[in-house]
Amino acid sequence: MFGNKNPRKFRIRFLVMLAVVLQSPSLRAAYGPVARIAPARFAIENGGHTLYAPYIASGPIDQSNPKITRLICLQHGAARNPFSYLDGMTRAMEMAGVEDETIAVAFQWLEEKDIEAHRSDHSLRVDDLLYYSSDWRAGNDSLSTSDNPRPFQISNFEVIDRFLLECAKRFPNLKAIVVTGHSAGGQIANRYAISNLAEPKLTSEFGVALQYVIYNPSSYMYLDEKRWSESEKGFAVPSRSVRRAIPDYNSFKYGFDGSNSYFKRSGKTAIHDSFPDRRVTYAIGEKDNDPAHKDLDRSPSAMLQGDSRLSRGMRYYQHLEDVFGPKIAERQRVVILPDVGHHAGDCFTAPLSLEILFGVVTSSDDLIAN
């Protein structure tokens, strides 16, 4: 009854079953409604209607400022707390001595439970706010439900597009934009770097250079159907038994299959043509290597990418080398942040990050892993 003639198949099935068990809600962090909604509002107009995306910023963005040369567009983690993220980034700006010429902005991607929890505070006008499913990490459209109807729906990636273009118009001396995020925010940064539609216009019309800094995401978006194979010691389409066990291993957001509307507008061919030329740094904490971390995505599709954030980040860069060859190293790199775990503030203020984010040179140049 318990015999198995194919140990390799048994091992694959066991690992898949283990991943499914580890994915159960009782073993993953569950975040309730946010305690605070960010006070500032970015207006999104569509078909004569206006909705708003809440955000906080290190300084005013609703007026022109010739001193501003760099914009940090910061993406929060799963708890949807932009306040702590902005605090960490502000410390980094002060450490680098760039707070006068840099402005940091952190959007808050609300979910429906946040709308419900704050409905009694009429000053917030939550009925005018955009809200999303948990797949705000991947640029899915906002929601409109019978309990909380909205006149239109829009990808948070398009919100970012519009915001960056508005800032390029507003700040006449803006030269650099950094889109960055940690953990779930790193997932946004990864998928936005791959797909966004704003970079060509920002570069050609406004002369603004974009950079993407991706800190410790729980998963990445792969650009083909291959995954690392221990038996092949390289990347290959998973075996038939793995594909039977995990038929959706390449589904969106882990791959292109079933992409959302924003990615379809970007186009798979155009993405493959443009992405290698985008400046991307994958910054991974040396100590973010816990396969049992409470927020780690342990779905079967994610487990095919590695067993921890550290291993997934290193493997993803190898995937990019496999897809694009040596060209990828001309504009993209992976960096290990020494003695840093899964903590946004520690990531932002690490000496290497000050160099990556602000161009402040440090002596720690021996930890670039590619």
C-alpha positions as MATLAB code, in Angstrom:
seq = 'MFGNKNPRKFRIRFLVMLAVVLQSPSLRAAYGPVARIAPARFAIENGGHTLYAPYIASGPIDQSNPKITRLICLQHGAARNPFSYLDGMTRAMEMAGVEDETIAVAFQWLEEKDIEAHRSDHSLRVDDLLYYSSDWRAGNDSLSTSDNPRPFQISNFEVIDRFLLECAKRFPNLKAIVVTGHSAGGQIANRYAISNLAEPKLTSEFGVALQYVIYNPSSYMYLDEKRWSESEKGFAVPSRSVRRAIPDYNSFKYGFDGSNSYFKRSGKTAIHDSFPDRRVTYAIGEKDNDPAHKDLDRSPSAMLQGDSRLSRGMRYYQHLEDVFGPKIAERQRVVILPDVGHHAGDCFTAPLSLEILFGVVTSSDDLIAN';
ca = [
       0.000    0.000    0.000;
       2.804    2.415    0.887;
       5.246    1.254   -1.760;
       6.324    3.554   -4.581;
       8.147    2.425   -7.675;
       9.245    5.940   -8.622;
      10.916    7.789   -5.709;
      11.400   10.944   -7.770;
       7.674   11.239   -8.561;
       6.834   10.553   -4.929;
       9.207   13.312   -3.804;
       7.660   15.825   -6.254;
       4.133   14.989   -5.082;
       5.191   15.216   -1.445;
       6.731   18.656   -1.940;
       3.622   19.904   -3.736;
       1.372   18.585   -0.946;
       3.643   20.184    1.642;
       3.476   23.520   -0.159;
      -0.330   23.381   -0.208;
      -0.441   22.633    3.526;
       1.982   25.470    4.320;
      -0.177   27.797    2.266;
      -3.173   27.344    4.571;
      -4.390   30.604    6.122;
      -3.691   29.342    9.646;
       0.025   29.237    8.855;
       0.287   32.618    7.126;
       0.008   36.114    8.513;
      -3.492   37.538    8.226;
      -3.758   41.310    8.137;
      -6.929   43.030    9.204;
      -8.115   46.473    8.128;
      -5.548   49.250    8.156;
      -5.429   51.413   11.275;
      -5.027   54.620    9.261;
      -5.820   55.777    5.762;
      -3.243   58.054    4.195;
      -4.454   61.687    4.259;
      -3.429   62.946    0.800;
      -5.375   62.160   -2.386;
      -4.322   61.706   -6.008;
      -7.287   62.268   -8.322;
      -8.053   59.796  -11.111;
     -10.597   60.935  -13.700;
     -12.416   58.619  -16.074;
     -15.566   59.240  -18.132;
     -16.565   62.312  -16.183;
     -16.100   60.595  -12.808;
     -13.342   61.096  -10.247;
     -11.950   58.633   -7.729;
      -8.924   59.021   -5.482;
      -5.851   57.028   -4.508;
      -4.642   57.838   -0.975;
      -0.946   58.549   -0.408;
       1.552   60.227    1.901;
       4.643   62.159    0.871;
       7.785   63.624    2.389;
       6.845   67.015    0.949;
       4.140   68.740   -1.094;
       3.598   67.383   -4.610;
       0.693   69.624   -5.561;
       2.913   72.579   -6.385;
       5.960   73.145   -8.554;
       9.343   72.940   -6.835;
      12.500   73.625   -8.880;
      14.691   72.074   -6.178;
      13.316   68.579   -6.730;
      15.532   66.461   -8.986;
      14.655   62.963   -7.743;
      11.318   61.269   -6.986;
      11.001   58.047   -4.992;
       7.731   56.223   -5.721;
       7.496   53.821   -2.797;
       5.325   50.699   -2.566;
       4.241   49.290    0.797;
       4.035   45.685    1.986;
       1.166   43.317    2.707;
      -0.031   45.217    5.792;
      -0.732   48.250    3.551;
       1.092   50.586    5.946;
       2.750   53.342    3.904;
       3.587   55.323    7.055;
       6.369   53.048    8.298;
       7.731   52.690    4.774;
       7.927   56.445    4.301;
       9.614   56.791    7.706;
      12.312   54.335    6.628;
      12.832   56.036    3.278;
      12.972   59.481    4.896;
      15.748   58.228    7.208;
      17.627   56.955    4.174;
      17.261   60.327    2.431;
      18.629   62.110    5.504;
      21.536   59.672    5.796;
      22.394   60.322    2.155;
      21.992   64.096    2.580;
      19.535   64.357   -0.312;
      16.331   65.349    1.484;
      16.232   68.830   -0.066;
      16.305   67.638   -3.693;
      14.387   64.373   -3.219;
      10.709   63.761   -2.571;
       9.326   60.371   -1.573;
       5.701   59.357   -2.119;
       4.002   56.206   -0.837;
       0.594   55.176   -2.162;
      -1.780   53.105   -0.064;
      -3.513   50.332   -1.991;
      -6.654   49.775    0.051;
      -8.779   46.626    0.154;
     -12.529   46.440    0.681;
     -12.178   45.619    4.383;
     -10.360   48.950    4.814;
     -13.263   50.795    3.224;
     -15.731   49.042    5.511;
     -13.666   49.627    8.651;
     -13.417   53.388    8.113;
     -16.884   54.095    6.718;
     -18.042   55.806    9.915;
     -15.338   58.480    9.598;
     -17.073   60.771    7.143;
     -14.054   63.060    6.874;
     -12.249   60.318    4.945;
     -14.942   60.103    2.235;
     -14.138   56.436    1.672;
     -16.848   56.107   -0.976;
     -14.592   58.136   -3.273;
     -11.517   55.958   -2.753;
     -10.149   53.264   -5.026;
      -9.830   49.815   -3.480;
      -8.458   46.485   -4.683;
      -8.279   42.776   -4.076;
      -5.025   41.466   -2.630;
      -3.751   41.304   -6.210;
      -2.840   44.985   -6.095;
       0.610   43.346   -5.990;
       0.211   42.503   -9.687;
      -1.516   45.558  -11.128;
      -5.044   44.156  -11.254;
      -7.972   46.525  -11.720;
      -9.649   48.126   -8.725;
     -12.936   46.663   -7.514;
     -16.561   47.695   -7.595;
     -18.940   45.570   -5.533;
     -22.616   45.823   -4.683;
     -21.703   46.992   -1.168;
     -19.091   49.450   -2.404;
     -19.864   50.411   -6.002;
     -17.517   52.594   -8.020;
     -18.168   54.314  -11.379;
     -15.041   52.814  -12.969;
     -12.177   50.406  -12.319;
      -8.488   50.977  -12.973;
      -5.196   49.171  -12.482;
      -3.008   50.593   -9.737;
      -0.189   50.389  -12.314;
      -2.073   52.919  -14.436;
      -2.487   55.073  -11.325;
       1.299   55.011  -10.943;
       1.727   55.827  -14.652;
      -0.489   58.891  -14.361;
       1.158   60.002  -11.144;
       4.706   59.801  -12.528;
       3.735   61.731  -15.645;
       2.028   64.400  -13.548;
       5.146   64.765  -11.386;
       7.336   65.076  -14.490;
       5.167   68.023  -15.581;
       5.095   69.585  -12.125;
       8.790   69.453  -11.193;
      10.749   71.218  -13.958;
      14.170   69.930  -12.874;
      13.178   66.336  -12.207;
      15.916   64.082  -13.587;
      15.397   60.705  -11.906;
      12.494   58.556  -10.726;
      13.013   55.472   -8.584;
      10.119   53.010   -8.303;
      10.822   50.790   -5.346;
       9.138   48.605   -2.771;
       9.807   45.972   -0.165;
       8.152   42.560    0.242;
       4.685   42.838   -1.356;
       5.807   46.279   -2.524;
       8.771   44.555   -4.150;
       6.277   42.443   -6.065;
       4.714   45.639   -7.406;
       8.129   47.025   -8.328;
       9.072   43.806  -10.153;
       5.895   43.583  -12.193;
       5.702   47.330  -12.814;
       9.305   47.349  -14.077;
       8.371   44.612  -16.531;
       5.161   46.109  -17.853;
       4.781   49.828  -17.290;
       3.693   52.042  -20.142;
       4.974   55.354  -18.755;
       8.745   54.965  -19.101;
       9.008   55.682  -22.859;
       7.117   58.965  -22.490;
       8.939   59.987  -19.328;
      12.262   59.439  -21.070;
      11.506   60.900  -24.497;
       9.306   63.858  -23.547;
      10.641   64.844  -20.127;
      14.205   63.521  -20.109;
      13.597   61.629  -16.859;
      15.587   58.461  -16.174;
      13.718   55.626  -14.448;
      15.198   53.070  -12.095;
      13.527   50.181  -10.301;
      14.792   48.807   -6.981;
      13.146   45.573   -5.879;
      13.573   44.574   -2.235;
      12.820   41.053   -0.976;
       9.588   40.134   -2.789;
       7.906   36.850   -1.986;
       7.561   35.968   -5.678;
       8.604   37.201   -9.105;
       7.020   37.229  -12.529;
       8.845   34.816  -14.824;
       9.119   35.716  -18.489;
       8.884   32.225  -19.965;
       7.553   28.793  -18.998;
      10.848   27.411  -17.700;
      11.811   26.968  -14.057;
      14.991   25.795  -12.379;
      15.499   22.037  -12.623;
      17.891   20.305  -10.228;
      18.039   17.263  -12.455;
      18.942   19.400  -15.492;
      21.100   21.828  -13.472;
      19.510   24.608  -15.464;
      16.171   26.032  -16.571;
      13.651   23.800  -18.301;
       9.914   23.421  -18.714;
       8.804   21.433  -15.646;
       8.277   17.714  -16.098;
       4.880   16.320  -16.995;
       4.351   15.114  -13.422;
       5.058   18.590  -12.019;
       2.758   20.215  -14.585;
       0.003   17.774  -13.632;
       0.509   18.533   -9.947;
       0.780   22.319  -10.478;
      -1.122   23.015  -13.715;
      -1.218   26.764  -13.043;
       2.475   27.129  -12.143;
       2.910   29.782  -14.874;
      -0.368   31.581  -14.254;
      -0.377   35.320  -13.734;
       1.218   36.730  -11.438;
       3.955   34.062  -11.477;
       4.064   34.022  -15.293;
       2.229   35.397  -18.313;
      -0.644   32.893  -18.548;
      -3.952   34.709  -18.042;
      -2.378   38.153  -17.747;
      -4.521   41.025  -16.510;
      -5.720   43.903  -18.685;
      -2.734   46.141  -17.938;
      -0.224   43.478  -18.996;
      -2.243   42.748  -22.120;
      -1.994   46.414  -23.062;
       1.769   46.247  -22.538;
       2.034   43.162  -24.751;
       4.275   40.145  -24.242;
       6.423   40.818  -27.317;
       6.927   44.478  -26.412;
       7.832   43.488  -22.860;
      10.494   41.068  -24.078;
      11.909   43.792  -26.327;
      11.954   46.615  -23.764;
      12.564   45.002  -20.391;
      16.308   44.205  -20.775;
      16.957   47.922  -21.352;
      15.307   49.001  -18.099;
      17.531   49.786  -15.123;
      16.637   47.323  -12.381;
      18.376   46.355   -9.149;
      17.253   43.292   -7.209;
      18.334   44.045   -3.631;
      18.015   41.046   -1.337;
      18.668   40.845    2.379;
      21.420   38.380    3.212;
      19.381   37.124    6.169;
      16.011   37.010    4.394;
      16.469   33.272    4.059;
      13.740   31.826    6.293;
      11.617   29.263    4.393;
       9.013   29.464    7.176;
       8.674   33.246    7.339;
       5.097   34.169    8.224;
       4.573   36.309    5.100;
       6.360   34.102    2.580;
       4.234   32.941   -0.347;
       4.322   29.151   -0.040;
       1.899   28.314   -2.806;
       3.096   25.555   -5.151;
       3.746   28.086   -7.929;
       5.899   30.195   -5.612;
       7.767   27.175   -4.229;
       8.975   26.410   -7.753;
      10.882   29.706   -7.559;
      12.844   28.705   -4.435;
      12.371   28.074   -0.729;
      13.123   31.575    0.615;
      13.224   35.158   -0.585;
      17.012   35.041   -0.798;
      17.056   31.920   -2.965;
      14.157   33.191   -5.107;
      15.914   36.477   -5.821;
      19.177   34.809   -6.815;
      17.341   32.262   -8.945;
      15.252   34.936  -10.653;
      18.317   36.783  -11.837;
      19.662   33.513  -13.228;
      16.323   33.150  -15.012;
      16.800   36.581  -16.595;
      20.296   35.561  -17.738;
      18.794   32.414  -19.233;
      16.113   34.385  -21.113;
      18.132   37.396  -22.250;
      21.741   36.230  -22.117;
      24.654   38.480  -21.081;
      22.801   41.601  -22.273;
      20.781   41.661  -19.056;
      23.882   42.529  -17.001;
      24.309   45.805  -18.885;
      21.288   47.377  -17.139;
      20.241   44.998  -14.371;
      21.969   43.468  -11.362;
      21.350   41.575   -8.150;
      22.814   42.879   -4.897;
      23.053   41.187   -1.509;
      22.543   43.499    1.488;
      24.801   42.214    4.295;
      23.255   41.477    7.697;
      19.794   42.577    6.506;
      16.697   40.441    6.970;
      13.067   41.030    6.055;
      12.758   44.622    7.246;
      11.994   47.543    4.947;
      13.748   50.226    6.987;
      16.928   48.165    7.269;
      16.868   47.634    3.510;
      16.421   51.331    2.664;
      19.147   52.525    5.043;
      21.743   49.857    4.196;
      24.968   51.433    2.851;
      24.547   49.751   -0.536;
      20.999   51.089   -0.772;
      22.197   54.662   -0.310;
      24.340   54.124   -3.378;
      21.609   52.390   -5.367;
      18.811   54.831   -4.515;
      20.696   58.125   -4.356;
      24.102   57.605   -5.955;
      25.921   58.024   -2.630;
      29.118   55.997   -3.055;
      30.020   53.517   -0.339;
      32.975   51.209    0.074;
      30.761   48.114    0.067;
      31.174   47.328   -3.606;
      32.126   43.692   -3.247;
      28.640   42.330   -2.640;
      27.165   42.745   -6.109;
      26.315   39.167   -6.923;
      26.026   39.143  -10.673;
];
